[in-house]
Amino acid sequence: MTVSVESVEPTSVDTPAGQAGGTAPGGSAGSAGGHADEVLRPHAEHAFAAELAALAAQDDRPRPARWRLSPWAVATYLLGGTLPDGTEITPKYVGPRRIVEVAVTTLATDRALLLLGVPGTAKTWVSEHLAAAVSGDSTLLVQGTAGTPEEAIRYGWNYARLLAHGPSRDALVPSPVMRAMAEGMTVRVEELTRVPADVQDTLITILSEKTLPIPELGQETQAVRGFNLIATANDRDRGVNELSSALRRRFNTVVLPLPESAEAEVDIVSRRVDQIGRSLDLPSVPDGVDEIRRVVTVFRELRDGVTADGRTKLKSPSGTLSTAEAISVVTGGLALAAHFGDGVLRASDVAAGVLGAVVRDPAADRVIWQEYLEAVVREREGWKDFYRACREVSA
């Protein structure tokens, strides 16, 4: 089953983290090595512990086995809303409710979930919050890379014990997938298409038979109720390590598109930058909303290959120019304004970041950027300061 919604306005909203450092059901107040209020980025179950607890307290709907919340409450946690007692649940994802409902419903069945989309469409963010709401723990994670070994998905060995006592359960080191199977939890696999094809296929038996054989011991680990898997994949990685048809059939695929409206994207960038800025003691976002709007406009026009009014066709650069990159550019601009300016976000603060995001290929992308500057930015009313700043850093 594939859900593809290309004409909607979803993406992530990493909103202010209520009472960061609280304790989610079944979680700890902080991570090893520091107090929760010292953690640069708390896990979702800690950052939004108050919201998760409020939802659990008022959630009287049926819950699948070992779920911390009902499917309705999980969707409310991601999309936001007001509970009967007046508690406000902040949105973690902005977009059609149906996308989240399909994702949550998939996890309530025996089908694994694949979140697919271009870079910057909130795949990792959504998977983390789904795991936090369903299992109360988003840390069972396999990070996919070209060097991910089979042991990261199956299991490894403590070689000191293996040499001393031979193969045994005590010498076995379970992977996050194996732990999730044994405990009835949700496990996450990031960037699945970056994982070598032969390692990917170790998931086939796990997802179809719900069992993980341990031939060295003549045993197996069977998944208990509550186990499921969320994978993410970048659809620009086609041709890197394509999923086999056998593995793809084990997933329900939900496509997360980029935001369709400029205002929705501006709102998303503003919310996320505001949260990051507060953690770094940077100026508030409202003072720089005009610059945020300009960054988003530039990214959207170059990404779409046409100006916002539809009158001028443009060449698109090689980069993705995603919402996540816009957030990074604006955050960097705020830091410049705070440490080397008057604290107000201006065109000169974001110009270098925009250039770095657009010009990934020094030859081809620089020509595209110069054409855009001269043909669009230079002629746009009210953008003279942005044009001058961009020309200065482009020289």
Disulfide bonds with the S-S distance in Angstrom:
none
